[in-house]
Every structure is written in structure tokens, then in C-alpha cells.
């Protein structure tokens, strides 16, 4: 510990700034990677809206890590503080941009596996568990959603109850997990537009 204290005391002002930014931001990035590996990155996502903006905790940490360590390397190579700051800014922005791209690709992969029941609108299916008419009692329907047959909660505005095996069509969503359906025989009973 005394060696670290002695080393830190021997550094001039610019070195201290570059080292401090590099060390602290690299540790912040390491913590974020560990949280992601153990599936705890939802904490970060909740805090910053999934980290897909330019000024997220992840991209700022990437910028500061690139800035700090580039500054240290350039100062050690004999460049001035100004040159090291400019070089650090360029590399920091590059790091932040790469991190932002990686995060957006990862979020896209995460969301591509998520079921979006709006994709079922217009699809025909059948009642699996009876549905009460007039939005009174939810039931369940079997429909093809995103290429897979699913059993999904459903309600209907139709005035009559829909018993098991009634053929239906999804007309809308009630919420993110419930479909709004209508019986197919109601579609056939509607007058056709003859224009």
C-alpha cells in the first residue's frame, strides 16, 4: 500500500487526472461486465433505459476509460498534455461509439426473442378455454404468433360467450399479454361492401 501511495505522490497533475479517469472508469466497466455475465444487468437497464443512448453509464465509462488510458500512454510517449487530451478525446469517443453499437446489437438480439402479441392481429385460431361475451370474462385462444402455436389469454366484445373450439380471429390486443378476438361466424354475418 505504501508503494502505491508513493507512486501516486510522485505523479504530476496531468498524469494523476489521466490515471484516475482510466482506473475508475475501467473498474466501472468491469463491474458492468460482471453484472451482465451474471444476468444482473437489469439493474443498469432500469437505471438508464437499457443503455441505448449516447450518454448512458456504459458509454460514458467507455469514453472515460479510452480518454484516461490514451492520455497516460501519450504522456509516457512524450506528448504534451494538450496532445494527450486531444488523443484521449478521439479514442474515448471511438470507445463510446463502439460500446453503443455493441449494446444496441445486444438489445436487438434480446428483443428479437420476445413475443409481441400485436403480431397475432388478423390471425385466425380457436378458443381453448371459454371466453365470456361483452368483455366480461377472459378465456384463452390458440393462435399462431411469430411462427409458433401459442395459448394466449383473450377477451371478446362480441355479445355472446365463445365456447371451446369456436373459430376466432384476433382483432386487436387488450394489453401486452391479452388478445381481443371475434368469432369467425360474426365476420361472415357482417354485410359486405359492394363498391
Rosetta blueprint (number, residue, H / E / L):
1 X L
2 X H
3 X H
4 X H
5 X H
6 X H
7 X H
8 X H
9 X H
10 X H
11 X L
12 X L
13 X H
14 X H
15 X H
16 X H
17 X H
18 X H
19 X H
20 X H
21 X H
22 X H
23 X H
24 X H
25 X H
26 X H
27 X H
28 X H
29 X H
30 X H
31 X H
32 X H
33 X H
34 X H
35 X H
36 X H
37 X H
38 X L
39 X L
40 X L
41 X L
42 X H
43 X H
44 X H
45 X H
46 X H
47 X H
48 X H
49 X H
50 X H
51 X H
52 X L
53 X L
54 X L
55 X L
56 X L
57 X H
58 X H
59 X H
60 X H
61 X H
62 X H
63 X H
64 X H
65 X H
66 X H
67 X H
68 X H
69 X H
70 X H
71 X H
72 X H
73 X H
74 X H
75 X H
76 X H
77 X L
78 X L
79 X L
80 X L
81 X H
82 X H
83 X H
84 X H
85 X H
86 X H
87 X H
88 X H
89 X H
90 X H
91 X H
92 X H
93 X H
94 X H
95 X H
96 X H
97 X H
98 X H
99 X H
100 X H
101 X H
102 X H
103 X H
104 X H
105 X H
106 X H
107 X H
108 X H
109 X H
110 X H
111 X H
112 X H
113 X L
114 X L
115 X L
116 X L
117 X H
118 X H
119 X H
120 X H
121 X L
122 X L
123 X L
124 X E
125 X E
126 X E
127 X E
128 X E
129 X E
130 X L
131 X E
132 X L
133 X L
134 X L
135 X L
136 X L
137 X L
138 X L
139 X E
140 X E
141 X E
142 X E
143 X E
144 X E
145 X E
146 X L
147 X L
148 X E
149 X E
150 X E
151 X E
152 X E
153 X E
154 X E
155 X E
156 X E
157 X L
158 X L
159 X L
160 X L
161 X L
162 X E
163 X L
164 X L
165 X L
166 X L
167 X E
168 X E
169 X E
170 X E
171 X E
172 X E
173 X E
174 X E
175 X E
176 X L
177 X L
178 X E
179 X E
180 X E
181 X E
182 X E
183 X E
184 X H
185 X H
186 X H
187 X H
188 X H
189 X H
190 X L
191 X L
192 X L
193 X L
194 X L
195 X L
